[in-house]
Amino acid sequence: MRNINAIFKKEFRSYFNSPIAYIFMTVFLGISSWLFFRTFFISAQAEMRGLFGLMPWIFLFFIPAVTMKLWAEEKKIGTAEILMTLPIRDYEVVLGKFFASFALLAVTALFSLCIPISVAIVGDPDQGTIICGYLGLLLMGAAYLSIGLFASTLTENQIVAFILGICACFLLLIIGEEIVLFSAPNWLYPIFSYLGLGTHYSSILRGVIDSRDIIYYLTIIGFFLYLSTLSVESRKWR
């Protein structure tokens, strides 16, 4: 745990020692707030479903932007080789970087609480929906982060890592959408529906915390972190 904590602190500080964290939080909160409030007063309903419904698509572009530098930059400037020579396991480096990016996401989610507070001032929103919405947001965001981290281990070019992260996240998101399920064979329907990131997110947004949804996200996170570790280890084999 000591090594993971050291990597976590280093990576988390690096976000705030550069403009990355400030730009990410400002642009993310600005766009999500604008998209939500532009229709909030028209609908005249004090609810947060509109905001949470936007998150899978907003995260699709913002999360890979956070993760694209985690390994790609290390490879480009040569510090990845230094990391590999330290008395630290590969999975500890991967976990430390993942937890740092997740902490940035959690801080951003904390600042976004100004939105439900504003909604509560003008109405009486369902608190259960808000709590479940933020739980789903963090779980889905963590899944996106693990996918983006894996994409970053595959290349030393940050733009390529960004594009790979978007494509992988989009594939897992769209595979469970109705537009895909409608044209899928009957025997693939339940498989595609279960694999879709958005399917389980929508289930949580209904206010029901199902253990199957939690297990799904934890499995996705664990799977891509494992792939990231294998990808890092493969550098030693080469």
N, C-alpha and C positions, 0 to 999 in steps of 0.2 A: 504493500500500500504506500510505502514511503516514496518509492520511485514514481508511482502513478501520481501521487500528490505533487511531486516536484515538477513533473511534466505538465500537469494541470495548471499549476501556478504560473509556469513560464508561458504557456500558450494563452492563458486568460489575460495575463498582463500585456502580452503582445498585441491583443485586440485593442486595448485601451491606450497603449503607447503609440498607436498609429491611428489614422482617421477611420479605420475600418468599422469599429464598433459604433462610433458616433454617426457615421454615414448610414450604416445599416439600420440603427434604431430610428433615426430621424426620418429616413425615406420610407421605411416599413410602416411606422406609425402614421406618417403623413398620408400615404396612399391608402392604407386600410381604413383610416378615419374618414377620409374624403369619400371613398367608395361606399362606406356604410351610411354616413349621414346625408349623402345626396338623395337617398331614397327613404331614409328613416322618417322624416317629417311628412313625406307624401303618404306613406302607408298608415301613419297615425297609430302605430302599434308599438308599445314599449317592450320590445323583445330583441334578443341578440342573435337570432338564428341567421339573419342576413349577413352579419359579420362573420360568424363561424362558417357559414357556407362558402365564403370567399377564400378562406384560409388555405385549402388545398392548392388552389391556383396561384395565390400570392406566394406561398412557400415554394412553389415549383421553381421560381426564379430567384428568390432571396436566399434560400438555404444553400443551393450549390455555390452561390457567390461567397458564402461564409466558409464553406469547406474546401473550395478549390485551391487555397493556398496551403492547406494543412500539411500535405506531403509534396505537392508539386514544387512549392517554393524551396523546401528543404533540399530536394534533388537538384534544383537549378543552381543554387548557391553553394552546394556541396556539403551542407551541414548534416544531411542525411547519413553520409558516410561516417561522420564524427559520432552521431548518435549510435550507430551500429557497433562502434568500437567501445562504447561505455559498458560498464557492468550492469546492464539493464535489459530485461527481456523485451522481445518485440511486442508482445501483447500489452505490456505495460505502457509502452509508448503510444500504441493505438488507443488504449483506454484513456490515457491522460489527455490526448488530443480530443477524443470524443467528448469527454466530460467538460472540457473547457468550452467547446462549441455549444454544448447543451446548456452550460451556465449562461452563456451570452443570450441564448434563446429564452431562458427562464427570466433573465433580467428584462429583456424586451417585453415579454408577456406581462411582467410586473408593471412596467410603465403603461402598458395598454389598459390597465385597470381603470384609467381615467375615462374610458369609453363606457363601460357598464355603470360607473358612478354617474356620468352625465345622463345616461338613460334612466337611472333610478331617481334622479332629481325631477325629471319631467313625467315619470310614470311609475308603474309598479311591476318590474320585470320578474319573471320566474327565476328565483335564485338557484333552484336545482338545475335548470337548463344552463345557466351561466357556469356553475361549478363543473358540470359534465362537459360543457363546451371547452373550458380551459384544460380539463384533463385530456380530452381528445386532442386538443391542439398540441399539447406537450408530447403526447405519445406519437402522434403523426409527425411532428417536427423532429423528434428523436429518430424516427425511422428514416426520414429524409436525410438527416445528418449522417447516419451510418452509411447510407447509399452514396452520398456525396463524398464522404471520407474514402470509401473504397475507390471511387472514380479518381480521386486525387492521387492514390497510390499507383495508378496505372501509367502516369505520364509526368513529365517535368514541366509541361506547358500548362499554365493556369487556365488559359482560355479553353484548351482541349478538355481539361478536367471539369470546367464549368459546363461545357456542352454535353459531355458524357453524363454528368450528374443530372442535368435536366432531362435528358433522354431516358435514363434509367428510371427516374422518379415518375416521369410522364407515363412510361409503359406500365408500371405497377399501379398507377392511378387510373388510367383509362381502361385497363383490362376488366375492371369491375363495373364500368359505367354501362348504362342501358344501350347506348349506341353500339357497343361491342357485343353485349349479351344478346341483343336482338338478332344479330346475324350469326351468332355462335351455334354450333350443333348442340342438340339437347344434352348429350352426355358431357359436354364441356361447360355447360351453363353453371352448375354448382361449383366447379373448380375455379372458373374465372371469377365468379362472384365472391368466392372466399378469398382469392388471392388479391383482390382489389383493395388498395389502401383506402379509397374513399368509402367502400362498403362498410367497413368497420368503424370508420369515423362517423358516418351518418348514423350508425346504430347507437353510438355513444351520445350523439347530439339529441337523440330522442329522449334522453334522460334516464336510460337504463344502462347501468354499468354491468356488462356481461363479461364473465371471466374469459370467454372465448375470444372476445375482442382484445382484452389485455394480453392474453397468451399469444395471439397473432402478432401484435406489435412487438412484444418482447422477442418473439422468434425471428421476426424480420431484422430487428436490431442486432441480435446475437449472430445471425447468419452473416450479415454484411460486415460486422466487426471481425468475424472469423476469416472471411475472405480477405479483408484488409490485412490481417496478420499474416496470412499465407502469401499475399502479394509482397509484403515487406520482407518476409523470410526468403522469398525467391531471389531477391537481390544477392543474398549471400551465396545461394547455389550457383548463380551466374558468375 
